[in-house]
Amino acid sequence: MEPAIDSGTFLIVADGTSQWIYREHEGTYRQDPLMPVPDGYRVRPVSFSLFLGALPVLGDVDSVDELLAAMDAWRTDDDKGWSRRLPDETYLGRPVAVIERGPLRCGSGGSESVDGSRVYEEECYGFSRLWIDTERLLVLRHVGDDDGRGSQSFEASVTRLDYDTEFEDSRFEFEPPPGAVQSEEDGSGSSSGTMGPGIDPPAGFLRMGMVPRGYSSVSQGQEGGESGIVSVDEEFRSPGDVKFTVSQRKRSLPDALKVGDKHELRGLTMYATTTDAGWKRVAWEEEGVTVVLEAQAIPIEEVASGGGVDVGRGVGAR
């Protein structure tokens, strides 16, 4: 999962009357009742955009082409989306149709005009592909590619497929992982606030020291739920629109960040690498918080020494 700082398990367990949702990167779980299947639907719609298994389409959809038309009908008139069917393949011994859809994400991109002013326009990129069982219309694999932008990419696959399997009622039971906190809220909330150098962050997070010369803060944000604030992010930009980001999560350092060269500093192990998108990244864990510094155009040596952030005194003070 990208970004790597949020990698981990997202688990859903259902027993026919309730469902439990566990988010490893937050250390939270919650229990929700299963809502009835809407009239005309074969399966219950899900609350996230990753498709795997049965799709929430009306019951009169009986072919891949009809399924593709139904998915296109989800788009609004001003949607820039597109879809197409690629050559069929085989997956888990089943014939599958491969559907490609795009864009994966849209956002505002900036460019500099001849007079030096900034021009912002919507920028769309990336695509996703679905491998669909042509007989039962089940999604057996779903892959998303963000064209190397580092914003979102994913791969989800069915690894075992059993049909017409009988099992006892209440067969499934959810036991929270050690340390997980139950949340009564439906997902996480978010807010913005100033978290720049010299400003105290939310309780338990590390404070910023210096930032690279010439960079200024352009956005800040934090997310949390029943268990409190679990993530803090800030983005800085230079006059040339070069980005430098600082991300913090209340979690142990995930394996996805333990790559690259190791650097020992203040008794901490830091991992320095270059991401697939070409960004320089340094990650470490300190006092129960994972910290990630990422920069577009700062040499890896400078990022590894703190990227202009005063790791000796600024970061490290709660």
C-alpha positions, 0 to 999 in steps of 0.5 A: 500500500502507498504511502508506505507509512500507512502500509498494513492490514485492513481486515473485515470480518462478517458473520451475517448480522455484524461486521468488524473492521480493523485498521492496523495502521491506526490500531483501531477496530469497530463493530457495525451492523450489516445493513440489508441488501438494497432492493434489486441488488445481488450483493450488499454495496461496500463502503470503499472503492477497492473491488474484490469479489461480487460487485454491487450491481443490479441483479439484471446484469448477466455478462461482462459487457453489461457489467462494464456498462453498469460501471460506466453508468456510475460516472457523472456527466462531467466525469473524465473517466474512461473504460475499455476491455483488454484481451481475456486471460486466465486466473485461478484456472478460470477464464477472466475478462480484463477491464481497464478504467481510469483515471485513478485520481484527479487533483489540482496541478500547478505550472508557472506561466511566462509572467511568473505567476502560478496557474492551477488546473485539474490533473487526472492520472493513473488507471485500475484493472479488474480481472473478472470471472466471465461466468460468475462476474466475480472480481478475482484481482484488482490493481491500481497504478498511479503512474509513479506519482506516489499518491496511491497504488494497490494490488488485491487478489483472491488467492483461493476460490471455493463455490457452493461451500456450506458452513455453519451459522456464526462460524466467524468470530472476531478477536481484536489483535493485542493493543487494538482500541475499539472505536465507535466512530464510522472511520476517521475524522480530519482537521487542519492546523498549524504545525510548523517549526516551533509549534507544538504538535498534538500530544504524543507527536514530535515537534518540528525544528528547522525546515530546508532554507527557502521552503514554506509551509503550504498545508498541514493536516491531522486525522484521528478517531475514538483513539485520538489523533493517529496521524500528522502531516505537513507539506513545504514548498520552495519558490520553484514548487519543489516539495518537502513533506513530513509525515508522522504516525503513532505506530511502529516502523512498518517493514515497507519503510525498512529499505535502503541504506541504514544511518545511525543517529542519536541512537536511532536507526534511520532508513534512507532510500529513493522511492519509485517516484524519484523522491528521497525518503528517510524514515525512522521510529522514535518514542512510539512514532514513525517519522518520514521525511520525503523530498523531491530535489534535496540530496539524499545525504541532506535528507538523511541528516535531517533534511534541514529538520533539526533532528538533534533538538527540534524533532524529538521534543514532544 
